[in-house]
Amino acid sequence: MAPEINLPGPVSLIDNTKGQLVVNPEALKILSAITQPVVVVAIVGLYRTGKSYLMNKLAGKKNGFSLGSTVRSHTKGIWMWCVPHPKKPEHTLVLLDTEGLGDIEKGDNENDSWIFALAVLLSSTFVYNSMGTINQQAMDQLHYVTELTDRIKANSSPGNNSVEDSADFVSFFPAFVWTLRDFTLELEVDGEPITADDYLELSLKLRKGTDKKSKSFNDPRLCIRKFFPNRKCFIFDWPAQKKYLARLEQLKEEELNPDFIEQVAEFCSYILSHSNVKTLSGGIPVNGPRLESLVLTYVNAISSGDLPCMENAVLALAQIENSAAVEKAIAHYEQQMGQKVQLPTETLQELLDLHRDSEREAIEVFMKNSFKDVDQTFQRKLGAQLEARQDDFCKQNSKASSDCCMALLQDIFGPLEEDVKQGTFSKPGGYRLFIQKQQELKKKYYQVPRKGIQAEEVLKKYLESKEDVADALLQTDQSLSEKEKAIEVERIKAESAEAAKKMLEEIQKKNEQMMEQKEKSYQEHVKQLTEKMERDRAQLMAEQEKTLALKLQEQERLLKEGFKNESQRLQKEIRDIQMRSKSQQPMCHIL
């Protein structure tokens, strides 16, 4: 079970110092320790609109994020609070409270646009908080949404950023929640009651016309509808009498408006129940270290004057994680081989079977911990490293076998060598006695188990090194005739040739086993890669189906409202998504 991270209070995640966005290393350290999936809720809105109050409520606390009580913007940059998710066990809730937009002291809105864009990029639920009703002023204040395609790139391909091609953004973007504070209107149309969601949809209706005023009216509405097809609205009454608002966090429950209390509870319940885990393209869940990587990549891009690119951020993260996945896989392989292998193995096949089992598990570890391995670059690295480890084990196995056999030969044949030195066999009939003794010791050598794969070769080399001794004994043995000596020489030659032939067959057999193992390794890589790609494709298809359903719903709305051109543009996007789905077939060309 992954450990819970429970910060006693918020910390600055991204500092805004004199117009420069800087990541706080302490916050990154906290994120790096969160191994659980994260649900990221960010809130954005004009300064002094009560954003921090809602975030404290989501954290289940009365205090935490600074509320401030003056007309000055209190929160600077983006602040983070990580708490155990109250409704999802083994998940961490990451709350992001942002600097108030539109602070007159800042002089320009460049930083506001970046804060808005970062909140969108980092969250799985994006809360936009505003005061009063959704009127044209509220829409004008939400101009940041129309700037998103100027601030964010969905992918690195040129010319792919436009409102007309929003499908890539939708798959990355969070759910959108609009919270309306101090709302005083009656929720009804033509005398019939409507929901807050109905009110939002009515407010997002487009105006017919192609003039500048209509375009200004439609642009933010169109962007919200296209980028955030999954949206929700909450309204809140005045929290208390105006004289108490400056110290909202100190007020007791009975001093607050009961309707407001109920509305806040409903909002918190919805957010905690419906906010999903932050995911990357393809449904890959984000944990603390992954969120840390996204924060760094996006802020570094902004600082260097580039546009944050969602695809590049995911690929940069994939580089880090896939490299770590290779290391994890190799560590697992070495641990398994260390436990299973006892050198020397009796046969090469025994070692190769153990390697194959450990290799299969190592590839599984890699597949579990890797994603978006473009062109299987990291899987190739894993394959090369596993092959190198196998070769190393084969060398260790050969050496262990050689060392074992040489020690065994010394132990078994040592007394015979001593007898030769003492002249025991330097007499008539000594040669035959020597050969008989040698054959007995060979049998004894063969009877010892687990000598390993070098048993024959080491014995052959040992006996070859003693041929001079045997030959000297043969030539000096007076009990043998010249003919008998000649026959014995031919026998030794034939025996030596037979041993050489046997050695050659052994080498050939080892080579065949190694080639067979290489083919099995390749097939294992292909099998597991194919299975992973099928799973990833199914996940991607599910993601695209979800995007399609939302797009079709939006297209239907546009048709009902009589916006045929906009509906046709959306139809083109839908066709593009469908074409993309058909073209995404798994391909396995690796190693």
C-alpha positions as CSV (number, residue, x, y, z in Angstrom):
1,M,0.0,0.0,0.0
2,A,1.4,3.4,-1.0
3,P,2.0,5.8,1.9
4,E,-0.4,8.7,2.3
5,I,0.8,12.3,2.1
6,N,-1.0,14.6,4.4
7,L,0.4,18.1,4.4
8,P,-0.6,20.2,7.4
9,G,-1.2,23.2,5.1
10,P,-0.6,24.5,1.6
11,V,2.8,25.2,0.1
12,S,3.8,27.3,-2.9
13,L,4.1,25.2,-6.0
14,I,4.8,28.0,-8.5
15,D,6.0,31.3,-7.3
16,N,5.2,34.5,-9.3
17,T,8.1,36.8,-8.5
18,K,8.2,40.1,-10.5
19,G,6.4,38.5,-13.5
20,Q,8.7,35.4,-13.4
21,L,7.1,31.9,-12.8
22,V,9.5,29.8,-10.7
23,V,8.9,26.3,-9.4
24,N,9.4,25.8,-5.7
25,P,11.8,22.8,-5.1
26,E,10.2,22.0,-1.7
27,A,6.8,21.4,-3.4
28,L,8.4,19.2,-6.0
29,K,10.0,17.1,-3.2
30,I,6.5,16.6,-1.7
31,L,5.1,15.5,-5.1
32,S,8.0,13.1,-5.7
33,A,7.0,11.2,-2.6
34,I,3.3,10.6,-3.7
35,T,3.2,7.2,-5.3
36,Q,-0.6,7.1,-5.3
37,P,-2.7,8.3,-8.3
38,V,-3.6,12.0,-7.9
39,V,-6.9,13.8,-8.4
40,V,-6.0,17.4,-9.2
41,V,-8.5,20.2,-8.6
42,A,-7.5,23.7,-9.6
43,I,-9.5,26.9,-9.0
44,V,-9.1,30.1,-11.1
45,G,-10.9,33.4,-11.1
46,L,-10.8,37.1,-10.4
47,Y,-9.0,38.2,-7.3
48,R,-11.1,38.6,-4.2
49,T,-13.9,36.2,-5.3
50,G,-13.5,33.7,-2.5
51,K,-11.7,30.9,-4.4
52,S,-9.5,30.0,-1.3
53,Y,-12.6,29.4,0.9
54,L,-13.9,26.7,-1.4
55,M,-10.5,25.0,-1.6
56,N,-10.2,24.9,2.2
57,K,-13.7,23.3,2.3
58,L,-12.5,20.6,-0.2
59,A,-9.5,20.0,2.0
60,G,-12.0,19.5,4.9
61,K,-10.5,22.4,6.8
62,K,-11.6,25.8,7.9
63,N,-8.2,27.4,7.4
64,G,-5.4,26.7,5.0
65,F,-5.3,28.6,1.8
66,S,-5.0,32.3,2.6
67,L,-8.3,34.1,2.2
68,G,-7.1,37.6,2.6
69,S,-9.5,40.4,3.7
70,T,-8.5,43.4,1.7
71,V,-8.8,44.5,-2.0
72,R,-5.2,43.3,-2.5
73,S,-4.7,39.9,-4.2
74,H,-3.6,37.6,-1.5
75,T,-2.4,34.4,-3.3
76,K,0.6,34.7,-5.5
77,G,1.4,32.2,-8.2
78,I,-0.1,28.7,-7.6
79,W,-0.3,27.1,-4.1
80,M,-0.7,23.4,-3.5
81,W,-2.3,21.3,-0.8
82,C,-2.0,17.5,-0.8
83,V,-4.4,15.5,1.4
84,P,-5.7,11.9,1.4
85,H,-8.7,11.7,-0.9
86,P,-11.8,11.5,1.5
87,K,-13.8,9.4,-1.0
88,K,-11.2,7.4,-2.9
89,P,-9.0,5.2,-0.8
90,E,-5.3,5.1,-1.8
91,H,-5.7,8.3,-3.8
92,T,-4.3,11.7,-3.1
93,L,-6.3,14.9,-3.6
94,V,-4.1,17.7,-4.9
95,L,-5.7,21.2,-4.5
96,L,-4.3,24.1,-6.5
97,D,-5.3,27.6,-5.5
98,T,-4.2,30.2,-8.0
99,E,-3.3,33.9,-7.9
100,G,-6.4,36.1,-8.5
101,L,-6.8,37.2,-12.1
102,G,-7.2,40.8,-13.0
103,D,-5.2,42.3,-10.1
104,I,-4.7,45.9,-11.1
105,E,-1.3,46.1,-9.3
106,K,0.2,43.7,-11.8
107,G,-0.3,46.1,-14.7
108,D,-0.6,43.5,-17.4
109,N,-2.4,40.2,-17.8
110,E,0.5,38.1,-19.3
111,N,1.0,36.2,-16.1
112,D,-2.7,35.8,-15.6
113,S,-2.9,34.0,-19.0
114,W,0.0,31.7,-18.0
115,I,-1.6,31.0,-14.6
116,F,-4.9,30.1,-16.3
117,A,-3.1,27.9,-18.9
118,L,-1.1,26.1,-16.2
119,A,-4.2,25.4,-14.1
120,V,-5.9,23.9,-17.2
121,L,-2.8,21.8,-18.0
122,L,-2.2,20.4,-14.5
123,S,-5.8,19.7,-13.3
124,S,-8.3,16.9,-13.8
125,T,-11.1,19.3,-12.6
126,F,-10.8,23.0,-13.4
127,V,-13.0,25.3,-11.3
128,Y,-13.7,28.8,-12.7
129,N,-14.9,31.1,-9.9
130,S,-16.7,34.4,-10.6
131,M,-19.1,36.8,-8.9
132,G,-22.7,37.4,-9.8
133,T,-24.3,36.2,-13.0
134,I,-22.9,34.9,-16.4
135,N,-23.3,38.1,-18.3
136,Q,-21.2,39.6,-21.1
137,Q,-18.8,41.2,-18.5
138,A,-18.3,37.7,-17.0
139,M,-17.6,36.3,-20.4
140,D,-15.2,39.2,-21.3
141,Q,-13.3,38.5,-18.0
142,L,-13.0,34.9,-19.2
143,H,-11.0,36.0,-22.3
144,Y,-8.2,33.6,-21.1
145,V,-10.1,30.7,-22.5
146,T,-9.9,32.2,-26.0
147,E,-6.2,32.5,-25.6
148,L,-5.6,28.9,-24.8
149,T,-4.6,27.9,-28.3
150,D,-2.1,30.8,-28.3
151,R,-0.7,29.6,-25.0
152,I,-0.7,25.8,-25.3
153,K,0.3,23.3,-28.1
154,A,-1.5,20.0,-28.2
155,N,1.3,18.4,-30.2
156,S,4.6,19.3,-31.8
157,S,3.3,19.1,-35.3
158,P,3.1,22.6,-36.9
159,G,-0.2,24.2,-37.8
160,N,-2.3,21.9,-35.5
161,N,-3.4,24.5,-33.0
162,S,-6.8,25.9,-33.6
163,V,-10.3,26.0,-32.1
164,E,-11.4,24.1,-35.2
165,D,-9.1,21.2,-34.2
166,S,-9.9,21.0,-30.6
167,A,-10.1,17.1,-30.3
168,D,-6.5,16.8,-29.2
169,F,-7.1,19.5,-26.5
170,V,-10.3,17.8,-25.2
171,S,-8.5,14.5,-24.5
172,F,-6.0,16.4,-22.4
173,F,-8.2,19.0,-20.8
174,P,-9.9,18.8,-17.4
175,A,-13.6,18.8,-16.6
176,F,-14.9,22.4,-16.3
177,V,-16.9,23.6,-13.3
178,W,-18.2,27.2,-13.1
179,T,-18.9,28.5,-9.6
180,L,-21.0,31.6,-9.4
181,R,-20.7,33.5,-6.1
182,D,-23.2,35.9,-4.5
183,F,-25.8,34.8,-7.1
184,T,-29.0,36.7,-6.6
185,L,-31.2,35.8,-9.7
186,E,-34.1,33.4,-9.6
187,L,-33.2,30.2,-11.6
188,E,-36.2,30.2,-14.0
189,V,-37.0,30.7,-17.7
190,D,-40.5,31.7,-18.8
191,G,-41.7,31.0,-15.3
192,E,-40.3,27.4,-15.3
193,P,-37.6,26.5,-12.8
194,I,-34.2,25.5,-14.3
195,T,-31.0,24.0,-12.9
196,A,-27.7,25.8,-12.6
197,D,-26.4,23.5,-15.4
198,D,-29.3,24.7,-17.6
199,Y,-28.4,28.3,-16.7
200,L,-24.8,27.7,-17.8
201,E,-25.9,26.1,-21.1
202,L,-28.3,29.0,-21.8
203,S,-25.5,31.5,-21.1
204,L,-23.2,29.7,-23.6
205,K,-25.7,30.0,-26.4
206,L,-24.2,31.7,-29.5
207,R,-25.5,34.8,-31.2
208,K,-26.2,34.8,-34.9
209,G,-24.2,37.2,-37.1
210,T,-20.7,37.6,-38.5
211,D,-20.0,41.2,-37.4
212,K,-17.3,42.0,-34.9
213,K,-19.7,42.3,-32.0
214,S,-21.2,38.9,-32.6
215,K,-17.7,37.4,-32.9
216,S,-16.6,39.0,-29.6
217,F,-19.8,37.6,-28.0
218,N,-19.4,34.1,-29.5
219,D,-15.6,33.4,-29.2
220,P,-15.4,32.7,-25.4
221,R,-18.6,30.8,-25.5
222,L,-17.5,28.7,-28.5
223,C,-14.1,28.0,-26.8
224,I,-15.8,26.8,-23.6
225,R,-18.1,24.6,-25.6
226,K,-15.3,23.1,-27.7
227,F,-12.6,22.7,-25.1
228,F,-14.7,21.8,-22.2
229,P,-17.6,19.6,-23.4
230,N,-17.8,18.1,-19.9
231,R,-19.0,21.0,-17.7
232,K,-21.0,21.7,-14.6
233,C,-22.3,24.8,-12.8
234,F,-22.9,25.7,-9.1
235,I,-24.5,28.8,-7.7
236,F,-23.9,30.2,-4.2
237,D,-25.9,32.7,-2.2
238,W,-24.2,35.4,-0.2
239,P,-22.3,33.5,2.5
240,A,-23.2,36.0,5.3
241,Q,-24.1,39.6,6.0
242,K,-21.7,41.9,4.2
243,K,-20.2,43.2,7.4
244,Y,-18.9,39.7,8.2
245,L,-17.5,38.8,4.8
246,A,-14.0,40.2,5.6
247,R,-13.5,37.5,8.2
248,L,-15.3,34.6,6.5
249,E,-12.9,31.9,7.8
250,Q,-13.5,32.9,11.4
251,L,-17.3,32.8,11.2
252,K,-19.1,30.1,13.1
253,E,-21.5,27.8,11.3
254,E,-24.6,29.5,12.8
255,E,-23.3,32.9,11.5
256,L,-23.3,31.7,7.9
257,N,-26.3,31.7,5.5
258,P,-27.9,28.1,5.7
259,D,-28.5,28.1,2.0
260,F,-24.8,28.9,1.4
261,I,-23.7,26.1,3.7
262,E,-25.9,23.7,1.8
263,Q,-24.6,24.9,-1.5
264,V,-21.0,24.5,-0.5
265,A,-21.6,21.0,0.8
266,E,-23.3,20.1,-2.5
267,F,-20.3,21.5,-4.4
268,C,-17.7,19.6,-2.3
269,S,-19.7,16.4,-2.5
270,Y,-19.8,16.7,-6.3
271,I,-16.2,17.6,-6.8
272,L,-15.0,14.8,-4.5
273,S,-17.3,12.2,-6.0
274,H,-16.9,13.1,-9.7
275,S,-13.4,14.4,-10.1
276,N,-11.3,11.8,-11.9
277,V,-7.7,10.9,-11.5
278,K,-5.4,13.2,-13.6
279,T,-4.5,11.2,-16.7
280,L,-2.2,11.5,-19.7
281,S,-3.2,10.8,-23.3
282,G,-4.1,7.1,-23.5
283,G,-5.6,7.0,-20.0
284,I,-2.2,6.8,-18.2
285,P,-2.8,7.7,-14.5
286,V,-0.7,10.5,-13.0
287,N,1.0,10.1,-9.6
288,G,3.1,12.6,-7.7
289,P,6.4,12.2,-9.6
290,R,4.5,12.4,-13.0
291,L,2.8,15.6,-11.9
292,E,6.2,16.9,-10.7
293,S,7.6,16.2,-14.2
294,L,4.6,18.0,-15.9
295,V,5.0,21.1,-13.7
296,L,8.7,21.3,-14.5
297,T,8.3,20.8,-18.2
298,Y,5.5,23.3,-18.6
299,V,7.1,26.1,-16.4
300,N,10.5,25.6,-18.1
301,A,8.9,26.0,-21.5
302,I,7.2,29.2,-20.4
303,S,10.4,30.5,-18.9
304,S,12.3,29.9,-22.0
305,G,9.8,31.7,-24.2
306,D,8.2,28.5,-25.7
307,L,4.6,27.3,-25.6
308,P,4.0,24.5,-23.3
309,C,3.4,21.4,-25.5
310,M,1.2,18.7,-24.0
311,E,2.6,16.0,-26.3
312,N,6.2,17.0,-25.5
313,A,5.5,17.0,-21.8
314,V,4.2,13.5,-22.0
315,L,7.2,12.4,-24.1
316,A,9.7,14.0,-21.7
317,L,8.0,12.2,-18.8
318,A,8.0,8.9,-20.8
319,Q,11.8,9.3,-21.3
320,I,12.3,9.5,-17.6
321,E,9.9,6.7,-16.7
322,N,11.0,4.4,-19.5
323,S,14.6,4.7,-18.5
324,A,13.6,3.9,-14.9
325,A,11.5,1.0,-16.2
326,V,14.6,-0.5,-17.9
327,E,16.5,-0.2,-14.6
328,K,13.6,-1.8,-12.6
329,A,13.4,-4.7,-15.1
330,I,17.1,-5.4,-15.0
331,A,17.1,-5.2,-11.2
332,H,14.3,-7.7,-11.1
333,Y,16.1,-10.0,-13.6
334,E,19.3,-9.9,-11.5
335,Q,17.4,-10.6,-8.3
336,Q,15.6,-13.6,-9.8
337,M,18.8,-15.0,-11.4
338,G,20.6,-14.5,-8.1
339,Q,18.0,-16.5,-6.3
340,K,17.5,-19.3,-8.9
341,V,20.9,-19.9,-10.4
342,Q,23.5,-22.1,-8.7
343,L,26.7,-22.1,-10.7
344,P,27.8,-24.2,-12.4
345,T,24.6,-25.6,-14.0
346,E,24.7,-29.2,-15.2
347,T,23.8,-28.1,-18.8
348,L,23.7,-25.0,-20.8
349,Q,19.9,-25.6,-21.4
350,E,19.3,-25.5,-17.6
351,L,20.9,-22.0,-17.4
352,L,19.0,-20.8,-20.5
353,D,15.7,-22.0,-19.1
354,L,16.3,-20.0,-15.9
355,H,17.3,-17.0,-17.9
356,R,14.1,-17.3,-20.0
357,D,11.9,-17.3,-16.9
358,S,13.7,-14.3,-15.4
359,E,13.7,-12.5,-18.7
360,R,9.9,-13.0,-19.2
361,E,9.3,-11.5,-15.7
362,A,11.7,-8.6,-16.4
363,I,9.9,-7.8,-19.6
364,E,6.6,-7.8,-17.7
365,V,8.1,-5.4,-15.1
366,F,9.2,-3.1,-18.0
367,M,5.8,-3.2,-19.7
368,K,4.0,-2.4,-16.4
369,N,6.2,0.6,-15.7
370,S,6.7,2.0,-19.3
371,F,4.5,4.0,-21.6
372,K,4.8,5.8,-25.0
373,D,8.0,4.0,-25.8
374,V,8.4,5.5,-29.3
375,D,9.9,3.0,-31.8
376,Q,10.4,0.7,-28.8
377,T,13.7,2.5,-28.1
378,F,13.8,1.6,-24.4
379,Q,12.5,-2.0,-25.0
380,R,15.5,-2.4,-27.4
381,K,17.8,-1.2,-24.6
382,L,16.2,-3.7,-22.3
383,G,16.6,-6.5,-24.8
384,A,20.3,-5.6,-25.4
385,Q,21.0,-5.4,-21.6
386,L,19.2,-8.8,-21.0
387,E,21.2,-10.4,-23.7
388,A,24.4,-8.9,-22.2
389,R,23.4,-10.3,-18.8
390,Q,22.7,-13.7,-20.3
391,D,26.2,-13.7,-22.0
392,D,27.7,-12.7,-18.7
393,F,26.0,-15.5,-16.9
394,C,27.1,-18.0,-19.6
395,K,30.7,-16.8,-19.1
396,Q,30.4,-17.0,-15.3
397,N,28.9,-20.5,-15.7
398,S,31.8,-21.6,-18.0
399,K,34.4,-20.3,-15.5
400,A,32.6,-21.8,-12.5
401,S,32.5,-25.1,-14.4
402,S,36.2,-24.9,-15.4
403,D,37.3,-24.0,-11.9
404,C,35.2,-26.8,-10.4
405,C,36.5,-29.4,-12.9
406,M,40.1,-28.3,-12.6
407,A,39.9,-28.6,-8.8
408,L,38.2,-32.0,-9.1
409,L,40.9,-33.3,-11.6
410,Q,43.6,-32.2,-9.2
411,D,41.9,-34.0,-6.4
412,I,41.3,-37.2,-8.4
413,F,44.4,-37.4,-10.5
414,G,46.8,-35.8,-8.0
415,P,47.8,-39.2,-6.4
416,L,48.4,-40.7,-10.0
417,E,50.7,-37.7,-10.8
418,E,52.6,-38.4,-7.6
419,D,53.0,-42.1,-8.5
420,V,54.5,-41.1,-11.8
421,K,57.0,-38.8,-10.1
422,Q,57.9,-41.7,-7.7
423,G,58.6,-43.9,-10.8
424,T,55.8,-46.4,-9.9
425,F,55.1,-47.0,-13.6
426,S,58.8,-47.0,-14.8
427,K,59.0,-50.7,-15.1
428,P,58.0,-53.5,-17.5
429,G,54.2,-53.5,-17.8
430,G,54.1,-50.1,-16.2
431,Y,52.4,-48.4,-19.2
432,R,49.4,-50.7,-19.2
433,L,49.1,-50.3,-15.4
434,F,49.2,-46.4,-15.9
435,I,46.5,-46.5,-18.6
436,Q,44.3,-48.8,-16.4
437,K,44.7,-46.5,-13.5
438,Q,43.9,-43.5,-15.7
439,Q,40.7,-45.1,-17.0
440,E,39.5,-45.9,-13.4
441,L,40.1,-42.2,-12.4
442,K,38.2,-41.0,-15.5
443,K,35.2,-43.1,-14.4
444,K,35.5,-41.6,-10.9
445,Y,35.6,-38.1,-12.5
446,Y,32.5,-38.8,-14.6
447,Q,30.6,-40.1,-11.5
448,V,30.8,-36.7,-9.7
449,P,27.6,-34.7,-10.4
450,R,27.2,-30.9,-11.3
451,K,30.6,-30.4,-12.9
452,G,28.9,-28.1,-15.4
453,I,29.3,-27.5,-19.1
454,Q,33.1,-27.5,-19.3
455,A,33.5,-31.1,-17.9
456,E,34.5,-32.7,-21.2
457,E,36.7,-29.9,-22.4
458,V,38.6,-29.5,-19.2
459,L,39.1,-33.3,-19.0
460,K,40.3,-33.4,-22.6
461,K,42.8,-30.6,-22.1
462,Y,44.0,-32.3,-18.9
463,L,44.6,-35.6,-20.6
464,E,46.3,-33.9,-23.5
465,S,48.7,-32.2,-21.1
466,K,49.6,-35.7,-19.8
467,E,50.2,-37.3,-23.2
468,D,53.9,-36.8,-23.0
469,V,54.0,-38.8,-19.7
470,A,51.9,-41.6,-21.3
471,D,54.1,-41.5,-24.4
472,A,57.3,-41.7,-22.4
473,L,56.0,-44.7,-20.4
474,L,54.9,-46.4,-23.6
475,Q,58.2,-46.0,-25.3
476,T,60.3,-47.2,-22.3
477,D,58.1,-50.1,-21.4
478,Q,60.3,-53.2,-22.4
479,S,57.4,-55.6,-22.0
480,L,55.8,-54.3,-25.1
481,S,56.8,-55.1,-28.7
482,E,57.3,-52.5,-31.3
483,K,54.1,-53.7,-33.0
484,E,52.1,-53.4,-29.8
485,K,53.5,-49.9,-29.3
486,A,52.5,-48.9,-32.8
487,I,49.0,-50.3,-32.2
488,E,48.7,-48.3,-29.0
489,V,49.8,-45.1,-30.7
490,E,47.1,-45.6,-33.3
491,R,44.5,-46.3,-30.5
492,I,45.5,-43.0,-28.8
493,K,45.2,-41.1,-32.0
494,A,41.7,-42.6,-32.7
495,E,40.6,-41.8,-29.2
496,S,41.9,-38.2,-29.5
497,A,40.1,-37.8,-32.8
498,E,36.8,-39.1,-31.3
499,A,37.2,-36.7,-28.3
500,A,37.8,-33.8,-30.8
501,K,34.7,-34.8,-32.8
502,K,32.6,-35.0,-29.6
503,M,33.9,-31.5,-28.6
504,L,32.9,-30.1,-32.0
505,E,29.4,-31.6,-31.6
506,E,29.1,-30.0,-28.2
507,I,30.1,-26.6,-29.5
508,Q,27.6,-26.9,-32.3
509,K,24.9,-27.9,-29.9
510,K,25.6,-24.9,-27.6
511,N,25.5,-22.6,-30.6
512,E,22.1,-24.0,-31.7
513,Q,20.8,-23.6,-28.1
514,M,22.0,-20.0,-28.0
515,M,20.4,-19.2,-31.4
516,E,17.1,-20.9,-30.2
517,Q,17.2,-18.8,-27.0
518,K,17.7,-15.6,-29.0
519,E,14.6,-16.4,-31.1
520,K,12.6,-17.2,-28.0
521,S,13.7,-13.9,-26.4
522,Y,12.6,-12.0,-29.6
523,Q,9.2,-13.8,-29.6
524,E,8.7,-13.0,-25.9
525,H,9.4,-9.3,-26.5
526,V,7.0,-9.3,-29.5
527,K,4.3,-11.2,-27.5
528,Q,4.3,-8.9,-24.5
529,L,4.6,-5.8,-26.7
530,T,1.6,-6.9,-28.8
531,E,-0.4,-7.5,-25.7
532,K,0.6,-4.1,-24.3
533,M,-0.2,-2.3,-27.6
534,E,-3.6,-4.0,-27.7
535,R,-4.4,-2.8,-24.1
536,D,-3.1,0.7,-24.9
537,R,-5.2,0.8,-28.1
538,A,-8.3,-0.3,-26.3
539,Q,-7.7,2.4,-23.7
540,L,-7.2,5.0,-26.5
541,M,-10.3,3.9,-28.3
542,A,-12.3,4.2,-25.1
543,E,-10.9,7.7,-24.6
544,Q,-11.7,8.6,-28.2
545,E,-15.2,7.2,-27.9
546,K,-15.8,9.4,-24.9
547,T,-14.5,12.5,-26.8
548,L,-16.7,11.5,-29.8
549,A,-19.8,11.2,-27.6
550,L,-19.2,14.7,-26.2
551,K,-18.5,16.1,-29.7
552,L,-21.7,14.6,-31.1
553,Q,-23.6,16.0,-28.2
554,E,-22.2,19.5,-28.8
555,Q,-22.9,19.1,-32.6
556,E,-26.5,18.3,-31.8
557,R,-26.8,21.5,-29.7
558,L,-25.3,23.6,-32.4
559,L,-27.7,22.3,-35.0
560,K,-30.7,22.9,-32.7
561,E,-29.4,26.5,-32.2
562,G,-29.3,26.9,-36.0
563,F,-25.5,27.2,-36.3
564,K,-25.0,25.1,-39.4
565,N,-21.4,26.2,-40.1
566,E,-20.2,25.5,-36.6
567,S,-21.9,22.2,-36.7
568,Q,-20.2,21.3,-40.0
569,R,-16.8,22.2,-38.6
570,L,-17.5,19.9,-35.6
571,Q,-18.6,17.2,-38.0
572,K,-15.1,17.4,-39.7
573,E,-13.5,17.0,-36.3
574,I,-15.6,14.0,-35.6
575,R,-14.7,12.4,-38.9
576,D,-11.0,13.1,-38.2
577,I,-11.2,11.3,-34.8
578,Q,-13.0,8.4,-36.5
579,M,-10.3,8.1,-39.2
580,R,-7.6,8.3,-36.6
581,S,-9.2,5.5,-34.6
582,K,-9.2,3.2,-37.7
583,S,-5.6,3.9,-38.5
584,Q,-4.4,3.0,-34.9
585,Q,-3.5,-0.6,-35.5
586,P,-0.8,-2.3,-33.3
587,M,2.6,-2.7,-35.1
588,C,5.5,-4.7,-33.7
589,H,8.9,-4.2,-35.3
590,I,11.4,-4.5,-32.5
591,L,15.0,-5.6,-31.7
